[in-house]
C-alpha cells in the first residue's frame, strides 16, 4: 500500500479511499460476493489496491493478487485494440462490408418487424460493415437476451462458447441466421466482437489466440491472461457464482473443474473468452490511458485511442438500444469502438468525467479510463449476472468521492 503522503500527492484522500475496502467487505461478509478487488492508478502510478474474500468459497482459498478471473466482456476492448492495430496498417476500412473479408455474410436477411417465425425476413437496405460490428449496430444479438432470434442462437450454438465448434465454423453458422434489424438502425449488445476476432484471423493470417498473445499480451507483460488456464496455474483460477434464492450465492463453476482448463477451449471468443488478473488488466487499461504506449513499444497511436473512445453513435445508448440495461439506463452514455463513453454524467447519473470510457463483464467485473483525471480503475469479482447489484455505480461513487485534487 502506498504511503499517505504519496496518495495525497496523487490527489486522493487516504481515509476516503478506505471506504472502498469497507464497501467491498460489506458485500463479501454478507455472502453476496465471493471476493472483491479494486485497483486504482493515477498519472501512471498506483494509488490504491485492496481486496477481500475468497477465490473459492467451498475450500476457503483466499483471493490473492495473482488470482485469475473470468473477465468475459472485458475481452471486447482487447479485441477492438487488436483489430485497430491492423487498421493502422491500412489493411481494411471501417466502412468495408463484412462480406468483403467473410463471404459467408453475403446473403444476409433481416427479420421483419413483428415476425413470428425465422423465415419471415426482408432484404437488407444496407450491408453491415466492420464499423457496425465494432459498435453493435450490425443487427446481431446474444442468445441470453431472449426472443425468437436469441432462442435460435442458443439452438444453433452461435454464442461462441469456449467448447463450441471453433471460431471459423461458428462464424459461418452465425452468417446463416437473420439479422435482428437493419444495420445501423439500432444498438444491440451482441456477438459482433466475436466476428471481429474472426476478422483478425482472416486479415492477419494468424489464429486469433496467437495474434492476441503475440501482439497485445506479450508486449504488455500480461503473463497470466489468455483464453485458457495452464495446468500449473489452475489452482489460481477463481470459482464463479450466481445468486441463490436466499440472498446468498450458489456455485456456478469451480476453478479447478473449469471449462477453461488448457486443452478444453475450442472457440477463442473475442467477445468474452479471456481470463486475467487484476494486475494484468491494469496493464491493459494503463496502455489505453497512455494513448497506446505499452512501455517498450507502442500498440496504437494516441489519435487512434482517442478515436476509439469517441461516441460513434448518432445519440446515446438509451436512444438507440434498450430503455434500461444493467444497472443504468444508459442515458448520457455513448459507444465507441469496443468501449462505452460517458457523454453526460448528469444524464447518466454517474460519478464520471465527460469522455471517460471502459466496459464490464458478465461476472460483475468492470474497468474504466478517465482521460480528464488521468486515471484508470479495475474491479474484479465473480458473480453472474452483472446486474445483480449496482456495484459499478457504487464503485464510481466511492472512487470519485475520494478524489479531492
C-alpha positions in Angstrom: 0.0 0.0 0.0 1.3 3.5 -0.9 2.1 5.9 1.9 -0.5 8.5 2.8 1.8 11.3 1.6 2.1 9.6 -1.8 -1.7 9.0 -2.1 -2.3 12.7 -1.2 0.3 13.7 -3.8 -1.8 11.8 -6.4 -4.9 13.7 -5.4 -6.7 11.2 -3.2 -7.8 11.3 0.4 -6.5 8.2 2.1 -9.3 8.0 4.6 -11.9 8.3 1.9 -10.2 5.6 -0.1 -10.7 3.2 2.8 -14.4 3.4 2.2 -13.8 1.2 -0.8 -12.5 -1.5 1.4 -15.4 -1.2 3.8 -17.8 -1.4 0.8 -16.2 -4.5 -0.6 -16.2 -6.2 2.8 -19.9 -5.4 3.2 -20.8 -7.5 0.2 -18.4 -10.3 0.9 -19.2 -10.6 4.6 -22.9 -10.7 3.7 -22.3 -13.7 1.4 -23.3 -11.8 -1.7 -19.9 -11.8 -3.4 -17.1 -14.4 -3.1 -14.4 -11.7 -3.3 -13.9 -8.2 -4.5 -10.7 -6.5 -5.6 -10.1 -2.9 -6.8 -7.0 -1.3 -8.4 -6.7 2.5 -8.9 -3.9 4.3 -10.7 -3.4 8.0 -11.5 -0.7 9.7 -13.5 0.7 6.3 -14.2 1.3 5.4 -10.5 -0.6 3.0 -8.3 -2.9 4.9 -5.9 -4.8 2.2 -4.1 -5.2 -1.6 -4.2 -7.5 -3.5 -2.0 -9.2 -6.9 -1.9 -11.2 -9.2 0.4 -12.8 -12.6 0.3 -12.1 -16.0 -1.2 -11.4 -17.2 -4.7 -13.1 -20.4 -3.8 -15.7 -20.3 -1.0 -16.1 -24.0 -0.8 -12.5 -24.7 0.1 -11.8 -21.4 1.8 -8.9 -20.5 -0.6 -8.4 -16.7 -0.2 -8.4 -14.2 -3.0 -4.8 -13.2 -3.8 -3.4 -10.6 -6.2 -2.4 -13.3 -8.7 -5.9 -14.9 -8.7 -7.2 -15.5 -12.3 -10.8 -14.4 -13.0 -13.1 -14.7 -16.0 -13.4 -11.2 -17.4 -16.0 -12.1 -20.0 -16.9 -9.0 -22.0 -13.8 -7.0 -20.8 -12.3 -9.1 -23.6 -14.1 -6.9 -26.1 -11.8 -3.8 -25.7 -8.8 -6.2 -26.1 -10.2 -7.5 -29.4 -11.0 -4.0 -30.5 -7.4 -2.9 -29.9 -6.2 -5.9 -31.8 -8.2 -5.1 -34.9 -7.4 -1.4 -34.8 -3.7 -2.3 -34.8 -4.4 -3.8 -38.3 -6.5 -0.7 -39.2 -3.4 1.4 -38.5 -1.7 -0.7 -41.2 -4.4 0.3 -43.7 -5.4 -3.4 -44.1 -9.1 -2.6 -44.1 -11.6 0.3 -43.8 -14.2 0.7 -41.1 -16.9 1.1 -43.8 -15.9 -2.1 -45.6 -18.8 -4.5 -45.8 -18.2 -7.6 -43.6 -18.7 -9.8 -46.7 -15.5 -8.5 -48.3 -13.5 -10.5 -45.7 -16.1 -13.0 -44.7 -18.0 -14.1 -47.9 -20.5 -16.1 -45.8 -22.2 -12.9 -44.8 -23.1 -12.1 -48.5 -26.6 -13.4 -48.3 -27.9 -11.9 -45.1 -31.6 -11.3 -44.5 -33.4 -9.2 -41.8 -36.3 -10.3 -39.6 -39.4 -8.4 -40.4 -40.8 -6.3 -37.6 -43.2 -8.4 -35.5 -42.1 -11.6 -37.2 -43.3 -14.8 -35.6 -41.0 -17.2 -37.5 -37.4 -17.1 -38.5 -38.2 -17.3 -42.2 -40.3 -14.1 -42.1 -37.5 -11.9 -43.4 -36.8 -9.0 -45.7 -33.9 -7.9 -47.8 -31.1 -5.7 -46.5 -31.4 -2.0 -47.2 -27.7 -1.6 -46.5 -24.9 -4.1 -46.0 -23.4 -4.4 -42.5 -19.9 -3.0 -42.1 -17.0 -3.6 -39.9 -17.9 -0.4 -38.1 -21.3 -1.8 -37.4 -19.6 -4.8 -35.7 -17.4 -2.5 -33.6 -20.5 -0.5 -32.4 -23.0 -3.4 -32.0 -25.2 -1.9 -34.7 -24.9 -4.8 -37.2 -28.2 -6.4 -36.2 -26.7 -9.3 -34.3 -27.7 -10.3 -30.8 -26.9 -12.8 -27.9 -28.8 -15.9 -27.1 -29.2 -15.0 -23.4 -31.0 -11.8 -24.4 -34.0 -14.0 -25.4 -36.6 -13.5 -28.0 -37.1 -15.7 -31.1 -33.7 -14.9 -32.6 -31.9 -15.4 -29.2 -33.5 -18.8 -28.8 -32.4 -19.7 -32.3 -28.8 -18.6 -31.4 -28.9 -21.0 -28.4 -30.2 -23.8 -30.5 -27.6 -23.3 -33.3 -24.8 -22.7 -30.7 -23.6 -19.5 -32.2 -22.9 -17.7 -28.9 -19.1 -18.5 -29.3 -18.9 -20.7 -26.2 -15.4 -22.0 -25.4 -16.4 -25.6 -26.1 -18.0 -24.8 -29.4 -17.1 -25.7 -33.0 -14.3 -23.2 -33.4 -14.2 -19.5 -34.4 -14.4 -20.0 -38.2 -17.2 -22.6 -38.1 -19.2 -20.7 -35.5 -19.0 -17.5 -37.6 -20.2 -19.4 -40.7 -23.2 -20.8 -38.7 -23.9 -17.3 -37.4 -24.0 -15.9 -41.0 -26.8 -18.3 -41.8 -29.1 -16.6 -39.2 -31.2 -13.5 -40.0 -30.3 -10.1 -38.5 -32.5 -8.6 -35.8 -32.8 -5.2 -37.5 -31.5 -3.3 -40.5 -27.8 -2.4 -39.9 -27.1 0.9 -38.3 -30.7 1.5 -37.2 -30.3 0.3 -33.5 -27.8 -0.6 -30.9 -28.0 -4.2 -29.6 -25.4 -5.9 -27.5 -24.2 -8.9 -29.4 -21.6 -11.5 -30.6 -20.3 -8.8 -33.1 -17.0 -8.7 -31.3 -16.6 -12.4 -31.8 -16.9 -11.8 -35.5 -14.2 -9.1 -35.1 -12.0 -11.8 -33.7 -12.6 -13.9 -36.8 -11.8 -10.9 -39.0 -8.4 -10.6 -37.2 -7.7 -14.2 -38.2 -8.5 -13.5 -41.9 -6.7 -10.2 -42.1 -3.6 -11.1 -40.1 -3.3 -14.7 -41.2 -2.8 -15.8 -37.6 -5.1 -17.8 -35.3 -6.9 -15.3 -33.1 -5.5 -16.5 -29.8 -2.0 -16.4 -31.2 -2.5 -12.9 -32.6 -3.7 -11.6 -29.2 -0.9 -13.3 -27.4 1.9 -12.0 -29.7 0.6 -8.5 -30.4 -1.1 -7.5 -27.1 -0.5 -9.7 -24.2 3.3 -10.3 -24.6 4.2 -6.6 -25.2 2.1 -5.6 -22.1 3.6 -8.4 -20.0 0.1 -9.8 -19.3 1.6 -13.2 -18.5 -1.5 -14.5 -16.6 -4.0 -13.6 -19.3 -5.3 -15.9 -22.0 -8.2 -17.9 -23.3 -7.4 -20.9 -21.2 -5.6 -21.7 -18.0 -2.5 -23.9 -17.9 -2.4 -26.8 -15.5 0.3 -25.2 -13.4 -2.0 -22.1 -12.8 -5.4 -23.8 -12.5 -5.3 -23.6 -8.7 -5.2 -19.8 -9.1 -8.5 -19.7 -11.1 -11.3 -18.4 -9.1 -14.6 -20.1 -8.8 -17.7 -18.3 -10.2 -21.0 -17.9 -8.5 -24.7 -16.9 -9.1 -27.2 -15.5 -6.6 -29.2 -18.1 -4.8 -32.8 -17.8 -3.6 -31.9 -16.7 -0.1 -29.8 -13.6 -0.8 -26.5 -15.5 -0.9 -24.6 -17.4 -3.6 -24.5 -20.7 -5.4 -21.6 -22.2 -7.2 -21.8 -21.7 -11.0 -18.4 -23.1 -12.0 -15.5 -24.2 -9.8 -12.0 -23.1 -10.7 -10.4 -26.5 -10.7 -13.1 -28.1 -12.9 -13.4 -25.2 -15.2 -14.1 -25.4 -18.9 -11.2 -23.0 -19.4 -8.6 -25.6 -18.5 -5.8 -26.0 -21.0 -6.8 -28.1 -24.0 -10.6 -27.8 -23.4 -11.2 -24.5 -25.2 -12.1 -24.9 -28.9 -13.5 -21.4 -29.6 -11.5 -18.4 -28.7 -14.1 -15.7 -28.0 -13.1 -12.1 -28.7 -16.3 -11.1 -27.1 -16.0 -12.9 -23.8 -13.3 -15.6 -23.7 -10.4 -14.1 -21.8 -9.3 -14.7 -18.3 -7.0 -12.3 -16.4 -5.8 -11.0 -13.1 -6.3 -7.5 -11.7 -2.7 -6.6 -12.3 -2.6 -7.9 -15.9 -5.8 -6.0 -16.8 -4.5 -2.8 -15.2 -1.6 -3.0 -17.6 -4.0 -3.0 -20.5 -6.0 -0.2 -19.0 -2.9 1.8 -18.4 -1.8 1.3 -22.0 -5.1 2.9 -23.1 -4.6 5.8 -20.6 -1.1 6.3 -22.1 -2.5 6.6 -25.6 -1.4 3.2 -26.8 2.0 3.2 -25.3 2.9 -0.2 -24.0 6.2 0.8 -22.4 8.9 -0.7 -24.6 6.8 -0.5 -27.7 3.6 1.2 -28.9 0.4 -0.7 -29.7 -1.6 2.2 -31.1 -1.3 5.9 -31.7 -2.9 8.4 -29.3 -5.2 9.6 -32.0 -6.4 6.0 -32.6 -7.2 5.6 -28.9 -9.0 8.9 -28.9 -10.9 7.8 -32.0 -11.9 4.5 -30.3 -13.0 6.3 -27.2 -15.3 8.8 -29.1 -19.0 8.2 -29.4 -19.7 6.6 -32.8 -23.5 6.5 -32.4 -26.0 9.1 -33.6 -27.1 9.6 -30.0 -26.8 7.7 -26.7 -27.4 4.0 -25.9 -30.7 4.7 -24.3 -32.0 6.2 -27.5 -30.7 3.6 -29.8 -30.9 0.5 -27.6 -32.9 -0.9 -24.7 -34.5 1.8 -22.4 -32.8 0.1 -19.5 -29.7 -2.1 -19.5 -27.8 -3.5 -16.5 -27.9 -1.1 -13.5 -28.2 2.1 -15.5 -30.5 3.4 -18.3 -27.5 4.4 -20.4 -28.9 7.9 -20.9 -25.9 10.1 -21.5 -23.7 7.1 -22.4 -22.4 6.6 -25.9 -20.5 3.8 -27.5 -17.2 3.9 -29.4 -15.1 1.1 -30.9 -15.3 -1.6 -28.2 -16.0 0.7 -25.3 -18.8 2.8 -23.8 -18.2 6.5 -23.5 -19.6 9.0 -20.9 -21.3 11.8 -22.8 -23.2 13.5 -20.0 -22.5 12.4 -16.3 -25.6 14.2 -15.1 -27.9 12.4 -17.5 -26.2 9.1 -16.8 -26.5 9.8 -13.1 -22.9 8.5 -12.6 -19.9 9.9 -10.9 -17.7 10.3 -14.0 -15.9 12.7 -16.3 -17.1 13.6 -19.8 -15.2 11.3 -22.1 -14.2 8.5 -19.7 -14.6 5.1 -21.2 -14.5 1.4 -20.4 -16.6 -1.7 -20.2 -17.6 -4.5 -17.8 -18.0 -8.3 -17.9 -20.8 -10.8 -17.1 -19.3 -11.8 -13.8 -19.7 -8.2 -12.5 -16.2 -7.1 -13.4 -15.5 -3.6 -14.7 -12.8 -1.1 -15.8 -12.7 2.4 -17.0 -10.1 5.0 -18.1 -10.7 8.7 -17.2 -8.6 10.9 -19.6 -9.7 14.1 -17.7 -8.4 12.9 -14.4 -5.6 10.8 -16.0 -6.8 7.7 -14.1 -7.6 4.0 -14.6 -9.7 1.7 -12.4 -10.1 -2.1 -12.5 -12.6 -4.1 -10.4 -12.8 -7.8 -10.2 -15.3 -10.3 -8.6 -17.0 -13.4 -9.9 -20.8 -13.2 -9.7 -23.2 -13.8 -12.7 -25.2 -11.8 -13.8 -23.6 -8.4 -13.7 -26.8 -6.5 -12.8 -27.5 -8.4 -9.5 -26.3 -5.4 -7.5 -25.4 -1.8 -8.5 -21.7 -2.5 -7.9 -20.3 -0.4 -10.8 -22.4 2.7 -9.9 -21.4 2.4 -6.3 -17.7 1.9 -7.1 -17.7 5.0 -9.2 -19.2 7.0 -6.4 -16.6 5.7 -4.0 -13.6 6.4 -6.3 -14.6 9.9 -7.2 -15.6 10.9 -3.6 -12.0 10.1 -2.7 -10.5 12.1 -5.5 -10.1 15.6 -3.9 -7.4 17.3 -6.0 
